[in-house]
Amino acid sequence: TQLLEQSPQFLSIQEGENLTVYCNSSSVFSSLQWYRQEPGEGPVLLVTVVTGGEVKKLKRLTFQFGDARKDSSLHITAAQPGDTGLYLCAGAPRQAGTALIFGKGTTLSVSS
Amino acid sequence: DTAVSQTPKYLVTQMGNDKSIKCEQNLGHDTMYWYKQDSKKFLKIMFSYNNKELIINETVPNRFSPKSPDKAHLNLHINSLELGDSAVYFCASSQGDRGKTGYTFGSGTRLTVV
């Protein structure tokens, strides 16, 4: 069974601080995705990383896929209260006909 | 305009009852999914259909039965509801390589069994 370990589980920071969320596995994935979920809503896709070592930026968010395609990180620069939410990483197994496997999520709270 | 819509949004019912959750997507996607999110926010795959054909059936009690009348709809029927079934159920859809295109989720159905 492929698992994705996400850390930290909870993060409470002040506006303007930087943070990094990690997603690790012992398995290789064909891609890694990051989602953000707000209360009462479903997860919304932020980014997909496909190539080992790939780095993608989305405004103040930087996503990286590990060289071996087993891990990923999400870095937020100068966090804002609007960044508050649940961040989920999800891995696409290489085997066809399988569903995305989700990490257990990181609940981020940014206070002003 | 809603891409993936689920009904109802909230469902409160007594143990032993039978209930259904409906899901529809207007994105033209060929694959639909049911995920269960527990109280710790962990999302676990339950079922997946591709063009009305069941392709993923995880270890889920027989009381749960998905039905896909066409590729735009995926419903979930639950028999003899138990307290442990309380959770948020999400429907999602994807097109082609889900590893590259990702999922579009509905807003969830919060099921509370009392």
Interface residues (C-beta under 8 A of the other chain):
Chain A: F29 S30 S31 Q33 Y35 Q37 G40 E41 G42 P43 V44 L45 T48 V50 L86 L88 A92 G97 T98 A99 L100 I101 F102 K104 G105 T107
Chain B: V4 Y33 Y35 K40 K41 F42 L43 K44 I45 S48 N50 I55 I56 F90 A92 D97 R98 G99 K100 T101 G102 Y103 T104 F105 G106 S107 G108
